[in-house]
Amino acid sequence: MDMETTNDASLDADVIIVGGGVTGCAMATALANGKRRILVLEARTGHKPRFAGELLHPTGTQVLDELGFLPTLRKHGGVDVDGFAVVKAKEVPVTRLPYAEIANHRPTGFAMEHRDLVTGMREWAEQQPGVTFRFNEKVEEVLRNDSGRVSGVRTTSVTLRASLVLGCDGRHSKIRPLLGLGEEARLLSFSVAMRLPDGAKHLPCPTFGHIFLGAWGPMLIYPIGGPDGARDARGCFDVTRELSGGPKGAAELLRREYAPHLPAPLARALLESLDREPPQIAANEAIRTDQAVLPGAAIVGDAGGCAHPLTAAGMTVCFTDAQRLGRLLRDAGNFSNPQQVDTALRRYEIERYRFVRVREVLADALYEVFRGVEPGTRAIREGIFQYWEGSSQARARSMALLSGADSRPSVFLREYLTVVSTSTSAVLAGKTGPIRGEQATLRQRFDSLVGLGQKSLEKARLVFRDVRQELLRASA
Ligand SMILES: Cc1cc2nc3c(=O)[nH]c(=O)nc-3n(C[C@H](O)[C@H](O)[C@H](O)COP(=O)(O)OP(=O)(O)OC[C@H]3O[C@@H](n4cnc5c(N)ncnc54)[C@H](O)[C@@H]3O)c2cc1C
C-alpha cells in the first residue's frame, strides 16, 4: 500500500542522500517516484578526475539499464563488455570466461571512464522528478530527534531535516562513524592506472576485461570506449603497498617490472602512455562492516564496505544496494511512517549482506590466488586454470559467482573445494613445479598439499562465519 501523505513542510526533504557519486545517483533514481523530495548533498564542486570503478558486471549493468541510465552513459562513451579473459603468462593461450555462458543472465557488462560515468549518472539522476543536487555541501554531523532517531544532517553551511538519511559517501564514509557503525579496514596494495588511447585493439579479446599474470600483482586491462566511438583501454596494475616515489616512482615500476610481462603491442601502448602522462594511484582496501542500518538511516554502496578491485564487483554491490533499497521502500510514500521505514531498512540489511559476503570472500580468494607466492596458492592457480579449461559449465559457475548472478555461500565453497581437488591431483602428478612444465620435487609437493589443506580450512571457516552471522541477523 502506498503511504500517500502530504509533504511535511517542516522538513527540507523527504530523504537526504549524502554523496553524489555513482551510488548516490543510483539511489536517488531508484527512489524517485515524482512525489518524493530527494536531496543529494555532494561535498565537491564539479568532478575532480580520480581513478575508481569502470568495469561493471552484467548484474550491475542490468540495474543501470532498469533505472534508465544506459542511453545517457553510452552517449558519454560507455561500451559493452563480453566477459573476462585470463592470461596466465606471456605466450600462454588466453582462458576466456564469457558472460554469455551464464544461463538466463544478461550476456554483457559495461565499461567507461570513471569520471565520465559519474558525469553521465549525475546528468540522468538530476532529470528525475523531485531530485535536487546541491554541490559543495559537505556533511559534518548527523542530527537525531528526542527519541534518538536520525532526523537530518548539518553541512559546513546549513542544517537540513528529513525523514530518512542515506549515507552514499564512499568507502571513507563520514556518515558511517557518525552513525556509530563499526568497520574493519585493511590496506592491501595500490592500483596504478593508465589510460591506453586506442588500446583495446591490442587486447587478445578486444571486448573482454583481461587479467594478465606474471608480475608482482595482477594487471587488469579492459576496454573503456571513449568519446566519439574511441576504443581506449585502461590498464590497472596492482602494486605493493610499500610503493614509494609517488607517480614518478609508480611509472618507473610499471616500465621496469610490469610492461615486460605484457604482449608486445600492449607493452608498447603502456610505455607510450607513460611517456605522455603520469599514472593515477589509488589505494586498494578491504573494508568490512556488519551493520548497515539504524532507525531513520542506512549506508549504501562503498559506505557499507569494499573489497580488492580485482574482481570488479564494487559497483555491482553499489547498484544492487540502491535498487534493493528503492524496491523495499517503494510502498513507504514519503517516509513519514517510521515503523514502516525501519522495517524496510532491516530487510535491506539482511538482503544486502547476503549478496555482499560472497563478493568479499571471492575477491579475497581470487586476489590471493592470482598474487600468491606460497606453494598452496600457486597450486590453486594451476588448478583453477585446469578447472576453467575443462568445461563451459565450470566457467559459467565461476562467472555467475564473479558477476553477482549467484551469491550463495554454499556454491562459493563447493567451487573453491572443487578447484582445490583439481589442484591436489595436479600436485600429486607433480605438475605444479615452480616453473610450468618442470617436475616438482617431493618437498615442493608436500608443501603444496599442506598449503591446499590450510587454504580449504580457512575458506570454510570464513564461509561458516558469514552464514552463521546471516542466520543470526535473520532471526533477530
Ligand atoms: C582502484 C579501484 C578500482 C576499482 N575498480 C572497479 C571496477 O573495475 N569495477 C567496479 O565495479 N568497482 C571498482 N571499484 C570500486 C568502485 O570504484 C566503487 O565501488 C564505487 O566508486 C563506489 O561508489 P560510491 O558512490 O559508493 O562512493 P564514491 O565513488 O567514493 O563516491 C562518494 C561520493 O560522496 C561524496 N562525499 C564523501 N563524503 C561526503 C560528505 N561528508 N558529504 C557529502 N558528500 C560526501 C564524495 O565526494 C563522492 O562524490 C574500484 C575501486 C578502486 C579503488
The ligand as an SDF file (V2000), in Angstrom:
LIG
                    3D

 53 58  0  0  0  0  0  0  0  0999 V2000
   41.4220    1.3620   -7.7390 C   0  0  0  0  0  0  0  0  0  0  0  0
   39.9850    0.9700   -7.7860 C   0  0  0  0  0  0  0  0  0  0  0  0
   39.4820    0.3060   -8.8930 C   0  0  0  0  0  0  0  0  0  0  0  0
   38.1530   -0.0690   -8.9220 C   0  0  0  0  0  0  0  0  0  0  0  0
   37.6870   -0.7550   -9.9960 N   0  0  0  0  0  0  0  0  0  0  0  0
   36.4010   -1.1640  -10.0190 C   0  0  0  0  0  0  0  0  0  0  0  0
   35.8630   -1.8200  -11.1640 C   0  0  0  0  0  0  0  0  0  0  0  0
   36.5250   -2.0210  -12.1820 O   0  0  0  0  0  0  0  0  0  0  0  0
   34.5700   -2.2090  -11.1190 N   0  0  0  0  0  0  0  0  0  0  0  0
   33.7620   -1.9690  -10.0470 C   0  0  0  0  0  0  0  0  0  0  0  0
   32.5890   -2.3570  -10.0650 O   0  0  0  0  0  0  0  0  0  0  0  0
   34.2410   -1.3070   -8.9740 N   0  0  0  0  0  0  0  0  0  0  0  0
   35.5180   -0.9010   -8.9350 C   0  0  0  0  0  0  0  0  0  0  0  0
   35.9810   -0.1970   -7.8750 N   0  0  0  0  0  0  0  0  0  0  0  0
   35.0500    0.1400   -6.7940 C   0  0  0  0  0  0  0  0  0  0  0  0
   34.2110    1.3640   -7.1700 C   0  0  0  0  0  0  0  0  0  0  0  0
   35.0630    2.4290   -7.5180 O   0  0  0  0  0  0  0  0  0  0  0  0
   33.3320    1.7540   -6.0080 C   0  0  0  0  0  0  0  0  0  0  0  0
   32.5530    0.6410   -5.6420 O   0  0  0  0  0  0  0  0  0  0  0  0
   32.4300    2.9330   -6.3260 C   0  0  0  0  0  0  0  0  0  0  0  0
   33.1320    4.0260   -6.8770 O   0  0  0  0  0  0  0  0  0  0  0  0
   31.7730    3.4000   -5.0380 C   0  0  0  0  0  0  0  0  0  0  0  0
   30.8840    4.4270   -5.3260 O   0  0  0  0  0  0  0  0  0  0  0  0
   30.2370    5.2840   -4.1500 P   0  0  0  0  0  0  0  0  0  0  0  0
   29.3620    6.2790   -4.8350 O   0  0  0  0  0  0  0  0  0  0  0  0
   29.6590    4.3820   -3.1260 O   0  0  0  0  0  0  0  0  0  0  0  0
   31.4660    6.0120   -3.4720 O   0  0  0  0  0  0  0  0  0  0  0  0
   32.4120    7.1240   -4.0900 P   0  0  0  0  0  0  0  0  0  0  0  0
   32.6770    6.8480   -5.5150 O   0  0  0  0  0  0  0  0  0  0  0  0
   33.5580    7.2430   -3.1600 O   0  0  0  0  0  0  0  0  0  0  0  0
   31.5330    8.4450   -4.0190 O   0  0  0  0  0  0  0  0  0  0  0  0
   31.2050    9.0330   -2.7640 C   0  0  0  0  0  0  0  0  0  0  0  0
   30.7490   10.4620   -3.0170 C   0  0  0  0  0  0  0  0  0  0  0  0
   30.3950   11.0310   -1.7570 O   0  0  0  0  0  0  0  0  0  0  0  0
   30.9830   12.3160   -1.6320 C   0  0  0  0  0  0  0  0  0  0  0  0
   31.1800   12.5550   -0.1890 N   0  0  0  0  0  0  0  0  0  0  0  0
   32.0870   11.9660    0.6200 C   0  0  0  0  0  0  0  0  0  0  0  0
   31.9630   12.4390    1.8830 N   0  0  0  0  0  0  0  0  0  0  0  0
   30.9440   13.3340    1.8570 C   0  0  0  0  0  0  0  0  0  0  0  0
   30.3440   14.1690    2.8510 C   0  0  0  0  0  0  0  0  0  0  0  0
   30.7540   14.1550    4.1230 N   0  0  0  0  0  0  0  0  0  0  0  0
   29.3200   14.9760    2.4820 N   0  0  0  0  0  0  0  0  0  0  0  0
   28.8680   14.9920    1.1830 C   0  0  0  0  0  0  0  0  0  0  0  0
   29.4220   14.2390    0.2130 N   0  0  0  0  0  0  0  0  0  0  0  0
   30.4400   13.4070    0.5410 C   0  0  0  0  0  0  0  0  0  0  0  0
   32.2810   12.2210   -2.4160 C   0  0  0  0  0  0  0  0  0  0  0  0
   32.7290   13.4760   -2.8260 O   0  0  0  0  0  0  0  0  0  0  0  0
   31.8720   11.3320   -3.5970 C   0  0  0  0  0  0  0  0  0  0  0  0
   31.3470   12.0870   -4.6670 O   0  0  0  0  0  0  0  0  0  0  0  0
   37.3060    0.2160   -7.8210 C   0  0  0  0  0  0  0  0  0  0  0  0
   37.8160    0.8960   -6.7240 C   0  0  0  0  0  0  0  0  0  0  0  0
   39.1370    1.2700   -6.7020 C   0  0  0  0  0  0  0  0  0  0  0  0
   39.6670    1.9950   -5.5070 C   0  0  0  0  0  0  0  0  0  0  0  0
  1  2  1  0
  2  3  1  0
  2 52  2  0
  3  4  2  0
  4  5  1  0
  4 50  1  0
  5  6  2  0
  6  7  1  0
  6 13  1  0
  7  8  2  0
  7  9  1  0
  9 10  1  0
 10 11  2  0
 10 12  1  0
 12 13  2  0
 13 14  1  0
 14 15  1  0
 14 50  1  0
 15 16  1  0
 16 17  1  0
 16 18  1  0
 18 19  1  0
 18 20  1  0
 20 21  1  0
 20 22  1  0
 22 23  1  0
 23 24  1  0
 24 25  2  0
 24 26  1  0
 24 27  1  0
 27 28  1  0
 28 29  2  0
 28 30  1  0
 28 31  1  0
 31 32  1  0
 32 33  1  0
 33 34  1  0
 33 48  1  0
 34 35  1  0
 35 36  1  0
 35 46  1  0
 36 37  1  0
 36 45  1  0
 37 38  2  0
 38 39  1  0
 39 40  1  0
 39 45  2  0
 40 41  1  0
 40 42  2  0
 42 43  1  0
 43 44  2  0
 44 45  1  0
 46 47  1  0
 46 48  1  0
 48 49  1  0
 50 51  2  0
 51 52  1  0
 52 53  1  0
M  END
$$$$
